[in-house]
Amino acid sequence: MGRFDGKVAIVTGASQGIGRAIALAYGEEGARVVATARTTDAIEAVAGQIEKMGSEGMGITADLSRDADIQRIVDETLARFGRIDILVNNAAMIHPPINLTDFDAELWSQIIKVNLTSPALLIKAVLPGMIENRCGKIINVSSMGGRKGGKGRSAYRASKAALINLTESIAAEVKEYRIDVNCICPGTVFTEGLQKAFGVESGEDNPRMMLPEEIAAVAMFLASDDSSSITGAAIDAFGGSNPLFG
């Protein structure tokens, strides 16, 4: 018996990094997992791994910059599984350091769309069913960067700061329906996105970096009944990159 037997979870940005680790962790605990990303082969591979665990996996190729794809994720999940118990908004766009004076307006809009607007629209789409069932867990993946601005990081950090505020606002709206909405703020995690944006070569031996599975463990707790006392919270998971350590 797994902790999430009978539960249906949607995880966005699940083809790699933190999203992939969360999707696999949920599947290992018995959840029926809908994994979404833009790359079909990668997302089908994740769904296949979940199937090999003995759980049900479903891959949906989707571009979260498109509103129609957002609704399609929810519609296809409900068509196959009939309910949604857990939503993890993990997908995000990362940009390399760019000062605002050099920031392309279209790129800025894309980052805000994927990192902030799309999570809000996905939450809006899953809430009617959660409200009807009077239960649900929504987890938004923000960032340590959402806690403080930084040179050249304006679009990304602004979007992640706003995601924390969105988490708090929605949590206040839906608590009466026994729906918990929380946020994880990871520190530096060794992922493909980090490598692409900043040219990081390795994180396994870097004490300042975490592995995606460490953030997945936090997402496991927040999706479980053990987190019933927590809602509207932004949980800092900074690891060795915690500013307290210099």
DANOR-V348223 format. One record per pair of residues at least 12 apart in sequence whose ideal C-beta (glycine too) atoms are under 7 Angstrom apart, sorted by the first residue. I is the first residue (numbers start at 1). GAP is how many residues later the second one is. Records with the same first field share a line. If there is no record, write none. Layout:
I=GAP + GAP
This chain:
2=27 + 28
3=26 + 27 + 221
4=22 + 25 + 26 + 27 + 219
5=25
7=24 + 78 + 79
8=23 + 24 + 69 + 73 + 75 + 76 + 77
9=17 + 22 + 24 + 25 + 76 + 77 + 79
10=24 + 26 + 63 + 67 + 74 + 77 + 78
11=12 + 15 + 22 + 24 + 77 + 79
12=24 + 52 + 76 + 77 + 78 + 79
13=24 + 77 + 78 + 79
14=21 + 22 + 23 + 29 + 32
15=22 + 24 + 27 + 28 + 31
16=26 + 175 + 176
17=174 + 175 + 176 + 195
18=72 + 123 + 168 + 171 + 173 + 194 + 197 + 198
19=71 + 72
20=26 + 192
21=191 + 192 + 194 + 195
22=66 + 68 + 194 + 197
23=12 + 23 + 27
24=22 + 25 + 26
25=191 + 195
26=197
27=23 + 26 + 28 + 30
28=25
30=25
31=24
32=23 + 24 + 49
33=17 + 22 + 24
34=24 + 26 + 43
35=12 + 22 + 24
36=24 + 26 + 37
38=23 + 25
40=21
43=16 + 18
44=15
46=13
47=12
58=22
60=13 + 16
64=27 + 50 + 54
65=45 + 48 + 49
67=54
70=48 + 51 + 52 + 55
71=54
74=51 + 52
78=51
83=46 + 50
84=42 + 45 + 46
85=50 + 51 + 52
86=51 + 137
87=35 + 36 + 39 + 51
88=51 + 53 + 131
89=30 + 33 + 51 + 52
90=51
91=23
92=22 + 23
93=17 + 18 + 21 + 22
94=62 + 99 + 103
95=12 + 16 + 60 + 61 + 102
96=101 + 102
97=54 + 55 + 56
98=54
99=53
100=54
103=51 + 52
108=47
111=44 + 45 + 48
112=43 + 47
115=44 + 45 + 48
116=43 + 46 + 47 + 50
119=21 + 44 + 47
120=46
123=15 + 47
127=47
130=47 + 49
131=43 + 46
134=43 + 44
135=43 + 44
136=43
137=43 + 85 + 86
138=41 + 43
139=43 + 45 + 80 + 83 + 84
140=23 + 27 + 43
141=43 + 45
142=18 + 21 + 22 + 41 + 42 + 43 + 92
143=17 + 42 + 43
144=41 + 42 + 43 + 94 + 97
145=12 + 15
146=14 + 15 + 17 + 18 + 39
147=38
163=20
164=19 + 70
167=14 + 15 + 16 + 65 + 67
168=64
171=60 + 61
172=60
175=56
180=47 + 50 + 51
181=50 + 51
182=40 + 48 + 49 + 51 + 53
183=50 + 51 + 52
184=31 + 34 + 35 + 51 + 53
185=49 + 50 + 51 + 52
186=29 + 51
187=23 + 50 + 51 + 52 + 54 + 55
188=20 + 21 + 22 + 53
189=20 + 21 + 23 + 26
190=13 + 19 + 21
191=21
207=33
208=32 + 33
209=31
210=29
214=25
215=22
218=17 + 19
